[in-house]
Amino acid sequence: MGFLATSLNGMEEMMDTVTKRSRVHVSSPFADVRVAPVKVNGSQVSNQAIEIRDDQGDWQCLNIHSSAYNLIPNSRVAELTEEILIQTGTVWTPQREIWTGRYWAKLYRSDLNLDVPEVGDTISLGIRVENSYDGSCQFRIVLMGFVLSCTNGLVSPKHFSSFTMKHIGDEELDFAMAQSRIRHGVRELEDLLPMVTKLNRIPLTIDLVSQVANETGLPNGEWGHINKLLGGSETAWDLMQAITHRLSHHGRGRAGIQNEEEIGDYFLGRISSRAA
């Protein structure tokens, strides 16, 4: 893990061999990345810097970590993920990719589908693979769903499991465990169906929209776009889909994913529990 922000700022002022952390412009998540030594007042310390080659070909510092941190490049994460997915025996289709310069995620949709006649749609099992260079997350696989009619993400940390593929040598990665956990995602998807049915029984009202706006952390600026998507909507499920459509297709960076997670937990938990 990296230093606390205050410690990092103090160290950056004294660094003489590592580029100061700044906004880094790197178009590709698979740009070269390396571990570099850190010196303070001319003396090397045990901490290490993570550097990435930017679009101009220069090395830029992304973060300072302890000596225990083991770097896995995004390119290696992508290779390992492809190997895991192939061995599941399921067809996986890439849906979207997020890259902030420090955090990378790729979302896949499988051909494992469950029909939900109550809402006239189909939900498929999906996963989000993520990795970071700034210590915000480790190489992790997060189970999720996709609503096929609009390719909206159905994300809920409280109802879908996730597991970390630790920053260690790939010879120690437990591929069998990863495949088993992914296959079990179908059961988790099945467990969500009663909640989806409940949401479809709750009428969409102005009071409900107001409650969701007040009780979630969505930026106020998103609601104008969401309201435009509510034409013909009749239920809480429709409202959830309007929100997740906005977030799935227009969310920005990791904050967009975190908003999706909050909405998924909120609707599948607090709102669905209101149904008789």
C-alpha positions in Angstrom: 0.0 0.0 0.0 1.1 3.6 -0.6 1.8 6.2 2.1 -1.0 8.3 3.4 -1.5 11.4 1.3 0.3 13.6 3.9 3.3 11.3 4.0 3.4 11.1 0.3 3.3 14.9 -0.1 6.2 15.2 2.4 8.3 12.6 0.7 7.6 14.1 -2.8 9.2 17.4 -1.7 12.4 15.6 -0.8 12.6 13.2 -3.8 15.7 13.6 -6.0 15.4 10.6 -8.3 11.7 10.0 -8.7 9.4 12.2 -10.8 6.8 14.0 -8.6 3.3 12.5 -8.9 1.2 14.5 -11.3 -1.5 14.2 -13.9 -0.1 11.5 -16.2 -1.2 11.4 -19.9 -1.1 7.7 -21.0 -3.5 6.6 -23.7 -3.0 2.9 -23.3 -3.6 0.9 -20.2 -0.9 -1.5 -21.4 1.9 1.1 -21.5 5.2 0.0 -20.1 5.3 0.1 -16.3 8.1 -0.5 -13.9 9.3 -0.4 -10.2 11.8 2.3 -9.5 13.9 3.1 -6.4 13.2 6.0 -4.2 15.8 8.2 -2.6 15.3 10.8 0.1 18.1 13.3 0.6 20.4 11.2 -1.5 19.8 8.0 0.4 17.8 5.1 -1.0 14.9 4.0 1.2 13.0 0.8 1.3 9.9 2.1 -0.5 9.5 1.8 -4.2 7.9 3.9 -6.9 5.6 2.7 -9.7 6.4 4.5 -12.9 4.7 4.4 -16.3 5.9 5.4 -19.7 3.7 8.3 -20.9 2.6 9.2 -24.4 5.7 11.2 -24.9 7.9 8.2 -24.0 8.9 9.7 -20.6 8.7 7.8 -17.3 6.2 9.3 -14.9 5.7 8.4 -11.2 2.2 7.1 -10.4 2.6 6.2 -6.7 4.9 5.3 -3.9 4.5 1.9 -2.3 6.1 -0.2 0.5 8.7 -2.7 -0.4 6.1 -5.5 0.0 4.1 -4.3 -3.0 4.3 -6.6 -6.0 3.5 -5.0 -9.4 1.3 -6.8 -11.9 1.2 -4.9 -15.2 -2.3 -4.5 -16.8 -1.0 -6.4 -19.8 -0.3 -9.4 -17.6 -3.7 -9.0 -15.9 -5.3 -9.1 -19.4 -3.4 -12.3 -20.3 -4.3 -14.1 -17.1 -8.0 -13.0 -17.4 -8.2 -14.4 -20.9 -6.8 -17.7 -19.7 -9.2 -17.9 -16.8 -12.2 -17.1 -19.1 -11.2 -19.6 -21.7 -11.0 -22.3 -19.1 -14.6 -21.6 -17.9 -15.9 -23.1 -21.2 -18.2 -20.0 -21.5 -18.2 -17.4 -24.3 -17.3 -14.0 -23.0 -17.8 -10.7 -24.9 -16.0 -7.5 -23.9 -18.5 -4.7 -23.2 -16.5 -1.7 -22.1 -13.2 -0.6 -20.7 -12.2 2.1 -18.2 -8.7 3.6 -17.9 -7.8 6.6 -15.8 -4.0 6.5 -16.1 -3.8 4.7 -12.7 -6.9 2.4 -12.6 -8.0 -0.1 -15.3 -11.1 -2.1 -15.6 -12.6 -4.3 -18.3 -16.1 -5.6 -18.3 -17.2 -8.8 -20.0 -20.6 -10.3 -20.7 -21.1 -14.1 -20.9 -23.6 -16.2 -22.8 -25.0 -17.5 -19.5 -28.5 -15.9 -19.6 -31.6 -16.0 -17.4 -34.9 -14.9 -18.8 -37.0 -12.6 -16.6 -40.5 -12.6 -18.1 -41.8 -10.3 -15.3 -39.8 -7.4 -16.8 -39.7 -8.7 -20.4 -35.9 -8.9 -20.5 -32.9 -11.2 -20.1 -30.1 -10.8 -17.7 -26.7 -12.4 -18.4 -23.8 -13.1 -16.1 -20.9 -10.7 -16.4 -17.6 -9.9 -14.7 -15.5 -6.8 -14.1 -11.7 -7.3 -14.1 -9.8 -4.4 -12.4 -6.3 -3.5 -11.5 -4.5 -0.4 -10.3 -1.0 1.1 -10.0 -1.9 3.5 -7.2 -2.9 1.0 -4.6 -6.7 1.8 -4.9 -7.3 -1.9 -5.7 -5.6 -5.1 -6.4 -6.0 -7.4 -9.4 -9.7 -8.4 -8.7 -12.6 -10.1 -10.5 -16.1 -8.8 -9.6 -19.2 -10.7 -10.6 -22.1 -8.7 -12.0 -25.0 -8.9 -14.5 -26.0 -7.3 -17.8 -29.5 -6.4 -18.8 -29.4 -7.4 -22.4 -32.1 -5.1 -23.9 -29.9 -2.1 -23.1 -26.6 -3.6 -22.0 -26.9 -1.9 -18.7 -24.7 -3.1 -15.9 -26.3 -4.7 -12.9 -23.7 -4.2 -10.2 -24.2 -4.9 -6.5 -21.3 -5.7 -4.1 -23.9 -6.9 -1.5 -25.4 -9.5 -3.9 -22.5 -10.4 -6.2 -19.2 -11.8 -4.9 -15.7 -10.7 -5.8 -12.3 -12.2 -5.3 -8.7 -10.8 -5.4 -6.0 -12.4 -7.5 -3.2 -11.1 -5.3 -0.1 -9.3 -6.6 2.0 -12.4 -6.6 3.7 -14.6 -9.2 1.3 -16.2 -11.7 2.5 -19.7 -10.7 0.7 -19.2 -7.4 -2.6 -17.9 -8.9 -5.4 -20.3 -8.2 -7.1 -20.6 -11.6 -9.4 -23.4 -10.4 -10.7 -21.2 -7.6 -11.3 -18.3 -10.0 -13.2 -20.5 -12.5 -15.3 -22.0 -9.7 -16.2 -18.6 -8.3 -17.2 -17.3 -11.7 -19.4 -20.4 -12.5 -21.1 -19.9 -9.1 -22.1 -16.4 -10.3 -25.1 -18.0 -12.1 -26.5 -19.0 -8.7 -26.0 -15.4 -7.5 -27.8 -14.1 -10.6 -30.7 -16.5 -9.9 -30.9 -15.2 -6.3 -31.5 -11.7 -7.6 -34.6 -12.5 -9.7 -37.1 -12.2 -6.8 -35.7 -8.8 -6.1 -36.1 -7.8 -9.7 -39.7 -9.0 -9.6 -40.4 -6.9 -6.5 -39.0 -3.8 -8.1 -41.3 -4.3 -11.0 -44.3 -4.3 -8.7 -43.5 -0.9 -7.2 -45.1 2.0 -9.1 -42.9 4.8 -10.3 -44.0 8.0 -8.6 -42.5 11.5 -8.1 -42.0 10.7 -4.4 -40.0 7.6 -5.3 -37.8 9.6 -7.7 -37.3 12.3 -5.0 -36.4 9.6 -2.4 -33.8 8.1 -4.6 -32.3 11.5 -5.4 -32.1 12.3 -1.7 -30.8 9.0 -0.5 -28.1 8.3 -3.0 -24.9 10.0 -3.9 -25.6 10.7 -7.6 -24.4 14.1 -8.7 -27.3 16.5 -9.1 -26.3 17.1 -12.7 -27.1 13.5 -13.7 -30.8 13.8 -12.9 -31.6 16.0 -15.9 -30.2 13.2 -18.2 -31.9 10.5 -16.2 -35.3 12.2 -16.3 -35.1 12.3 -20.1 -34.8 8.5 -20.1 -37.9 8.0 -18.0 -40.4 8.3 -20.8 -42.9 5.4 -20.6 -41.4 4.2 -17.3 -43.9 2.8 -14.9 -42.0 0.9 -12.1 -39.1 1.1 -9.7 -37.3 -1.3 -12.0 -37.7 1.1 -14.9 -36.3 3.9 -12.8 -33.3 1.7 -11.8 -32.7 0.9 -15.5 -32.8 4.6 -16.5 -30.2 5.4 -13.8 -27.9 2.5 -14.6 -28.2 3.2 -18.3 -26.9 6.7 -17.7 -24.1 5.4 -15.4 -23.2 2.4 -17.6 -22.9 4.4 -20.8 -21.8 7.8 -19.5 -20.1 7.2 -16.1 -16.6 8.4 -15.8 -13.7 6.5 -14.3 -13.8 4.6 -11.1 -16.3 7.0 -9.6 -18.8 6.0 -12.2 -18.4 2.3 -11.2 -18.8 3.2 -7.6 -22.0 5.0 -8.4 -23.3 1.9 -10.2 -22.5 -0.2 -7.2 -24.3 2.2 -4.8 -27.4 2.2 -7.1 -27.4 -1.6 -7.4 -27.2 -2.1 -3.6 -29.8 0.6 -3.0 -32.5 -0.7 -5.3 -32.0 -4.4 -4.7 -31.9 -3.8 -1.0 -33.8 -0.8 0.4 -36.3 -0.2 -2.5 -37.1 -3.9 -3.3 -37.9 -4.5 0.4 -40.8 -2.1 0.1 -42.7 -4.5 -2.2 -45.5 -6.6 -0.6 
